[in-house]
Amino acid sequence: MFVAYVVVAVLLSLLLIASGGLLLTKEKGVTASMTGLGVPLRWFPLLAALKIAGALGLLAGIFVRPLGVAAAVGVVLYFAGAVVAHLRAKDVSGTLVPAVLTAISTAPLMLGIASL
């Protein structure tokens, strides 16, 4: 279970850091999508920080498993919140990506719990 946690945590962390970077740089497509959902630009740094903190927590979980589990919970909640944001904006077709990311984010959570 430990090796599986490491692999999943590293891959998800890379995704989170890249995604947080796109938020910080206010990449055109991301900005249009997020503002279309009603997310104010002033929230972008906070949302980016949450993604990056989740990534760092998952990586720290390699050495301190409870921290990784806590970070995984936060990442799952972040993406579940993204699903809710799409649904509130009546963007049902836009829920696919955050729903898949929510499901993927459960992998390090379950593997982290299993290898405590």
Contact map, one row per residue, 1 for C-alpha under 8 A:
11111000000000000000000000000000000000000000000000000000000000000000000000000000000000000000000000000000000000110110
11111100000000000000000000000000000000000000000000000000000000000000000000000000000000000000000000000000000000110010
11111110000000000000000000000000000000000000000000000000000000000000000000000000000000000000000000000000000000000000
11111111000000000000000000000000000000000000000000000000000000000000000000000000000000000000000000000000000000100000
11111111100000000000000000000000000000000000000000000000000001000000000000000000000000000000000000000000001100110000
01111111110000000000000000000000000000000000000000000000001001000000000000000000000000000000000000000000000000000000
00111111111000000000000000000000000000000000000000000000000000000000000000000000000000000000000000000000000000000000
00011111111100000000000000000000000000000000000000000000000000000000000000000000000000000000000000000000001100000000
00001111111110000000000000000000000000000000000000000010011001000000000000000000000000000000000000000000000100000000
00000111111111000000000000000000000000000000000000000000011000000000000000000000000000000000000000000000000000000000
00000011111111100000000000000000000000000000000000000000000000000000000000000000000000000000000000000000000000000000
00000001111111110000000000000000000000000000000000000010000000000000000000000000000000000000000000000000100000000000
00000000111111111000000000000000000000000000000000010111011000000000000000000000000000000000000000000000000000000000
00000000011111111100000000000000000000000000000000000010000000000000000000000000000000000000000000000000000000000000
00000000001111111110000000000000000000000000000000000000000000000000000000000000000000000000000000000000000000000000
00000000000111111111000000000000000000000000000000110110000000000000000000000000000000000000000000000000000000000000
00000000000011111111100000000000000000000000000000110010000000000000000000000000000000000000000000000000000000000000
00000000000001111111110000000000000000000000000000000000000000000000000000000000000000000000000000000000000000000000
00000000000000111111111000000000000000000000000100100000000000000000000000000000000000000000000000000000000000000000
00000000000000011111111100000000000000000000001110110000000000000000000000000000000000000000000000000000000000000000
00000000000000001111111110000000000000000000000100000000000000000000000000000000000000000000000000000000000000000000
00000000000000000111111111100100000000000000000000000000000000000000000000000000000000000000000000000000000000000000
00000000000000000011111111100110000000000001101100000000000000000000000000000000000000000000000000000000000000000000
00000000000000000001111111100000000000000001100100000000000000000000000000000000000000000000000000000000000000000000
00000000000000000000111111100000000000000000000000000000000000000000000000000000000000000000000000000000000000000000
00000000000000000000011111110110000000000001000000000000000000000000000000000000000000000000000000000000000000000000
00000000000000000000011111111110000000000000000000000000000000000000000000000000000000000000000000000000000000000000
00000000000000000000000001111111000000000000000000000000000000000000000000000000000000000000000000000000000000000000
00000000000000000000000000111111100000000000000000000000000000000000000000000000000000000000000000000000000000000000
00000000000000000000011001111111110000000000000000000000000000000000000000000000000000000000000000000000000000000000
00000000000000000000001001111111111000001000000000000000000000000000000000000000000000000000000000000000000000000000
00000000000000000000000000011111111100000000000000000000000000000000000000000000000000000000000000000000000000000000
00000000000000000000000000001111111110000000000000000000000000000000000000000000000000000000000000000000000000000000
00000000000000000000000000000111111111110000000000000000000000000000000000000000000000000000000000000000000000000000
00000000000000000000000000000011111111111000000000000000000000000000000000000000000000000000000000000000000000000000
00000000000000000000000000000001111111100000000000000000000000000000000000000000000000000000000000000000000000000000
00000000000000000000000000000000111111100000000000000000000000000000000000000000000011001000000000000000000000000000
00000000000000000000000000000000011111110000000000000000000000000000000000000000000000001000000000000000000000000000
00000000000000000000000000000000011111111010000000000000000000000000000000000000000000000000000000000000000000000000
00000000000000000000000000000000011001111111000000000000000000000000000000000000000000000000000000000000000000000000
00000000000000000000000000000010001000111111000000000000000000000000000000000000000000000000000000000000000000000000
00000000000000000000000000000000000000011111110000000000000000000000000000000000000000000000000000000000000000000000
00000000000000000000000000000000000000111111111000000000000000000000000000000000000000000000000000000000000000000000
00000000000000000000001101000000000000011111111100000000000000000000000000000000000000000000000000000000000000000000
00000000000000000000001100000000000000000111111110000000000000000000000000000000000000000000000000000000000000000000
00000000000000000000000000000000000000000111111111000000000000000000000000000000000000000000000000000000000000000000
00000000000000000001001000000000000000000011111111100000000000000000000000000000000000000000000000000000000000000000
00000000000000000011101100000000000000000001111111110000000000000000000000000000000000000000000000000000000000000000
00000000000000000001000000000000000000000000111111111000000000000000000000000000000000000000000000000000000000000000
00000000000000000000000000000000000000000000011111111100000000000000000000000000000000000000000000000000000000000000
00000000000000011011000000000000000000000000001111111110000000000000000000100000000000000000000000000000000000000000
00000000000010011001000000000000000000000000000111111111000000000000000000000000000000000000000000000000000000000000
00000000000000000000000000000000000000000000000011111111100000000000001000000000000000000000000000000000000000000000
00000000000010010000000000000000000000000000000001111111110000000000001101100000000000000000000000000000000000000000
00000000100111011000000000000000000000000000000000111111111000000000001000000000000000000000000000000000000000000000
00000000000010000000000000000000000000000000000000011111111100000000000000000000000000000000000000000000000000000000
00000000000000000000000000000000000000000000000000001111111110000011011100000000000000000000000000000000000000000000
00000000110010000000000000000000000000000000000000000111111111000011101100000000000000000000000000000000000100000000
00000100110010000000000000000000000000000000000000000011111111100001000000000000000000000000000000000000000000000000
00000000000000000000000000000000000000000000000000000001111111111011000000000000000000000000000000000000000000000000
00000000000000000000000000000000000000000000000000000000111111111111101000000000000000000000000000000000000000010000
00001100100000000000000000000000000000000000000000000000011111111001000000000000000000000000000000000000000000000000
00000000000000000000000000000000000000000000000000000000001111111000000000000000000000000000000000000000000000000000
00000000000000000000000000000000000000000000000000000000000111111111000000000000000000000000000000000000000000000000
00000000000000000000000000000000000000000000000000000000000111111111100000000000000000000000000000000000000000010011
00000000000000000000000000000000000000000000000000000000000010011111110000000000000000000000000000000000000000010001
00000000000000000000000000000000000000000000000000000000110110011111111000000000000000000000000000000000000000000000
00000000000000000000000000000000000000000000000000000000111111011111111100000000000000000000000000000000000110010000
00000000000000000000000000000000000000000000000000000000010010001111111110000000000000000000000000000000000110011000
00000000000000000000000000000000000000000000000000000000100000000111111111000000000000000000000000000000000000000000
00000000000000000000000000000000000000000000000000001110110010000011111111100000000000000000000000000000000000000000
00000000000000000000000000000000000000000000000000000100110000000001111111110000000000000000000000000000110110000000
00000000000000000000000000000000000000000000000000000000000000000000111111111000000000000000000000000000010010000000
00000000000000000000000000000000000000000000000000000100000000000000011111111100000000000000000000000000000000000000
00000000000000000000000000000000000000000000000000100100000000000000001111111110000000000000000000000100100000000000
00000000000000000000000000000000000000000000000000000000000000000000000111111111000000000000000000000110110000000000
00000000000000000000000000000000000000000000000000000000000000000000000011111111100000000000000000000100000000000000
00000000000000000000000000000000000000000000000000000000000000000000000001111111110000000000000000000000000000000000
00000000000000000000000000000000000000000000000000000000000000000000000000111111111000000000000001101100000000000000
00000000000000000000000000000000000000000000000000000000000000000000000000011111111100000000000001100100000000000000
00000000000000000000000000000000000000000000000000000000000000000000000000001111111110000000000000000000000000000000
00000000000000000000000000000000000000000000000000000000000000000000000000000111111111000000001001000000000000000000
00000000000000000000000000000000000000000000000000000000000000000000000000000011111111100000001001100000000000000000
00000000000000000000000000000000000000000000000000000000000000000000000000000001111111110000000000000000000000000000
00000000000000000000000000000000000010000000000000000000000000000000000000000000111111111000000000000000000000000000
00000000000000000000000000000000000010000000000000000000000000000000000000000000011111111111011000000000000000000000
00000000000000000000000000000000000000000000000000000000000000000000000000000000001111111111001000000000000000000000
00000000000000000000000000000000000000000000000000000000000000000000000000000000000111111110000000000000000000000000
00000000000000000000000000000000000011000000000000000000000000000000000000000000000011111110000000000000000000000000
00000000000000000000000000000000000000000000000000000000000000000000000000000000000001111111000000000000000000000000
00000000000000000000000000000000000000000000000000000000000000000000000000000000000001111111111000000000000000000000
00000000000000000000000000000000000000000000000000000000000000000000000000000000000001100111111100000000000000000000
00000000000000000000000000000000000000000000000000000000000000000000000000000000000000000011111100000000000000000000
00000000000000000000000000000000000000000000000000000000000000000000000000000000000001000011111111000000000000000000
00000000000000000000000000000000000000000000000000000000000000000000000000000000011001100011111111100000000000000000
00000000000000000000000000000000000000000000000000000000000000000000000000000000000000000001111111110000000000000000
00000000000000000000000000000000000000000000000000000000000000000000000000000000000000000000011111111000000000000000
00000000000000000000000000000000000000000000000000000000000000000000000000000011011000000000011111111100000000000000
00000000000000000000000000000000000000000000000000000000000000000000000000000011001000000000001111111110000000000000
00000000000000000000000000000000000000000000000000000000000000000000000000000000000000000000000111111111000000000000
00000000000000000000000000000000000000000000000000000000000000000000000000000010000000000000000011111111100000000000
00000000000000000000000000000000000000000000000000000000000000000000000000111011000000000000000001111111110000000000
00000000000000000000000000000000000000000000000000000000000000000000000000010000000000000000000000111111111000000000
00000000000000000000000000000000000000000000000000000000000000000000000000000000000000000000000000011111111000000000
00000000000100000000000000000000000000000000000000000000000000000000000100110000000000000000000000001111111110000000
00000000000000000000000000000000000000000000000000000000000000000000000110010000000000000000000000000111111111000000
00001001000000000000000000000000000000000000000000000000000000000000000000000000000000000000000000000011111111100000
00001001100000000000000000000000000000000000000000000000010000000001100100000000000000000000000000000000111111110000
00000000000000000000000000000000000000000000000000000000000000000001100110000000000000000000000000000000111111111000
00000000000000000000000000000000000000000000000000000000000000000000000000000000000000000000000000000000011111111100
11011000000000000000000000000000000000000000000000000000000000000000000000000000000000000000000000000000001111111110
11001000000000000000000000000000000000000000000000000000000010001101100000000000000000000000000000000000000111111111
00000000000000000000000000000000000000000000000000000000000000000000100000000000000000000000000000000000000011111111
10000000000000000000000000000000000000000000000000000000000000000000000000000000000000000000000000000000000001111111
11000000000000000000000000000000000000000000000000000000000000001000000000000000000000000000000000000000000000111111
00000000000000000000000000000000000000000000000000000000000000001100000000000000000000000000000000000000000000011111
